[in-house]
Amino acid sequence: MHTTRTLFFRLINWTSRTLFANRLSHAHIQAFLRNSSLRKLWNLAIVYKDIYLGREHTRSKPFVLILETTNICNLKCPFCLTGKGISGGRALRHMSFDTAKHIVDQVADSIYLLQLYTWGEPLLNKNTLSIIEYTKTKNVYVMLSTNATAMTPEYNKRLIESGIDYITVSIDGGSSESYKKYRVGGDYEKVLNNVKDLLQQRRSRKAKNPFIEWQFVVFRHNEHEVNATEKMAYQIGVDKFTPLPAYTEDESWLATDERFRPQLLNPERLKNCARPWTHLNIRADGGVASCCYEFFKKDDFGSMDETPFSETWNNRLFQQSRRIIGQERRRVPLEKSDIICYNCVKSGVRPSYVTIDADDLKLNKPG
């Protein structure tokens, strides 16, 4: 059974990355099928027309909203910028419910999907459940990604009752020994029991949602556990198991299996990016990020605390970003710029894939 399911999800991943040059996930497909409307479909058509024509001033609105409900995390993962203890020039904070509501209200008529995560652990924010519940009243598909450390039976009950559609649990290992090497500060047995409880509560309620994905970042020290962990994940009731390549600054951590080694220029296909037309990314401090890979505040394209969406979406920085991407597609010289998208397109390396000097934590941009 799990073999057929694995092949199905691998086909989705291959199709999206090869044909659509994007990370189209099962959640994206479900969101489109379940949460469409004539208005959203019309907006979607305009989005892709504007991308095709390379319009810098787009007539459309984003169809994916990413809210970072917090930029705080309780783990110290060694290759995560948050885990390294870097703030990126931002105040550490949880997003308030009122802030999230204000943002959702401005784009709810166009978005299919809300992602409640970026550079922090969303379950640490006491407002996350309220944000989910409110957004579900707006005909929007809601997903979050969690390290599952903050789950409790009561919290799992409230998660299911919130109406959330999709939960990704990030557990990088099939044993305590391998798990704790990267998820520093986490407890493998506790996390696994938290996920089992969530699955059990979903079964006991005979609920279809949330869809639960186990995401496994593959390193050299845990690659031997991938197959056994996948089998175990499906046995306990997980809906989808996804092994992912690790992005690290230390090559000694990389998996030896080529299937689990990062390809910097593909499948991300940064030179064919569409995010300035399709995604709105809001950080916990209200900053409007260029995309989910952006981390440092100096690279923000604006602030939703200061400027409404209608004035931000086609501001000078967004238009310049779209123009640079269009220049790359047409294979003409790129307009020299200080915005983060210039270096991203020029180098083909995603912005969060950086090297940090442990002595002074200075950023060394790739390319």
Disulfide bonds with the S-S distance in Angstrom:
none
